[in-house]
Amino acid sequence: MIKPTLKYSILCGVFLIGLFFISINFGSNPLLDFRHFIFDLGVFFLFIFFAGKEYKDFRNNGFLHFWQGISIGLIVLIPAVILFSFVFYVIFETNVELINGYKEGAKAFLLDRKDIFLNEFSQEQLDEQLAAVDDITTTQLMFSTFWKKIGAGFLITPVVSIILRKKPKEL
C-alpha cells in the first residue's frame, strides 16, 4: 500500500509547491488568502482520491475499507506536506523578499481590518499584533503553513475514505 501511494504523495507535494508559487506570481498571498485553503482542500481531495481509487481497483479487488482509505490519505498527505514545507523553508530562507512581502501583507491585512479589530480589542493589542508580525521568522511561518496544510488534509481524508469505501459482502 505504501510504495504505490508514495508517487501520489510526491506529485501532490510538487503540485502544492507549484500552486503556491503560481499564486505568488499572480499577486495573491497564499499565506494570507483564505481561497488558497480551498485550493489546498481540492488538491488533497484529488490526490488522495486517485491514490485510493488505484489501490481499490488494481490492488485490492475493488474493495476499500474505511481504515485503508484513512491510511492511504495519511500516506499521501504527510510526505506531501513535508516536501512542501522543506521547499518552502529553503525558498523563503534564500529569498528575503518573500518573507518581507509576507510581513507587509500581514500588516496591511491587519490595518485594513483595523475597525473590526478595535471593536473587539484595544489599540495596544493591535500594536502588539503589528509588532509580532515584524518578529516572525521563516521557521515560524513554515510551521504555521505546515499545520494549516495538515489540517486541510485531515478534513479531506475521511471524506475521500467514505466516498471510496466498499466492503466485501458477507456470506
DAHU-V297790 format. One record per residue. N is the residue number from 1. RES is the residue in one small letter. SS is DSSP state (alpha for helix, beta for strand, coil for the rest). Layout:
# DAHU-V297790
N&RES&SS  N&RES&SS
This chain:
# DAHU-V297790
1&m&coil  2&i&alpha  3&k&alpha  4&p&alpha  5&t&alpha  6&l&alpha  7&k&alpha  8&y&alpha  9&s&alpha  10&i&alpha  11&l&alpha  12&c&alpha  13&g&alpha  14&v&alpha  15&f&alpha  16&l&alpha  17&i&alpha  18&g&alpha  19&l&alpha  20&f&alpha  21&f&alpha  22&i&alpha  23&s&alpha  24&i&alpha  25&n&alpha  26&f&coil  27&g&coil  28&s&coil  29&n&coil  30&p&coil  31&l&coil  32&l&coil  33&d&coil  34&f&alpha  35&r&alpha  36&h&alpha  37&f&alpha  38&i&alpha  39&f&alpha  40&d&alpha  41&l&alpha  42&g&alpha  43&v&alpha  44&f&alpha  45&f&alpha  46&l&alpha  47&f&alpha  48&i&alpha  49&f&alpha  50&f&alpha  51&a&alpha  52&g&alpha  53&k&alpha  54&e&alpha  55&y&alpha  56&k&alpha  57&d&alpha  58&f&alpha  59&r&alpha  60&n&coil  61&n&coil  62&g&coil  63&f&coil  64&l&beta  65&h&coil  66&f&alpha  67&w&alpha  68&q&alpha  69&g&alpha  70&i&alpha  71&s&alpha  72&i&alpha  73&g&alpha  74&l&alpha  75&i&alpha  76&v&alpha  77&l&alpha  78&i&alpha  79&p&alpha  80&a&alpha  81&v&alpha  82&i&alpha  83&l&alpha  84&f&alpha  85&s&alpha  86&f&alpha  87&v&alpha  88&f&alpha  89&y&alpha  90&v&alpha  91&i&alpha  92&f&alpha  93&e&alpha  94&t&alpha  95&n&coil  96&v&alpha  97&e&alpha  98&l&alpha  99&i&alpha  100&n&alpha  101&g&alpha  102&y&alpha  103&k&alpha  104&e&alpha  105&g&alpha  106&a&alpha  107&k&alpha  108&a&alpha  109&f&alpha  110&l&alpha  111&l&alpha  112&d&alpha  113&r&coil  114&k&alpha  115&d&alpha  116&i&alpha  117&f&alpha  118&l&alpha  119&n&alpha  120&e&alpha  121&f&coil  122&s&coil  123&q&alpha  124&e&alpha  125&q&alpha  126&l&alpha  127&d&alpha  128&e&alpha  129&q&alpha  130&l&alpha  131&a&alpha  132&a&alpha  133&v&alpha  134&d&alpha  135&d&alpha  136&i&coil  137&t&coil  138&t&alpha  139&t&alpha  140&q&alpha  141&l&alpha  142&m&alpha  143&f&alpha  144&s&alpha  145&t&alpha  146&f&alpha  147&w&alpha  148&k&alpha  149&k&alpha  150&i&alpha  151&g&alpha  152&a&alpha  153&g&alpha  154&f&alpha  155&l&alpha  156&i&alpha  157&t&alpha  158&p&alpha  159&v&alpha  160&v&alpha  161&s&alpha  162&i&alpha  163&i&alpha  164&l&alpha  165&r&coil  166&k&beta  167&k&coil  168&p&coil  169&k&coil  170&e&coil  171&l&coil
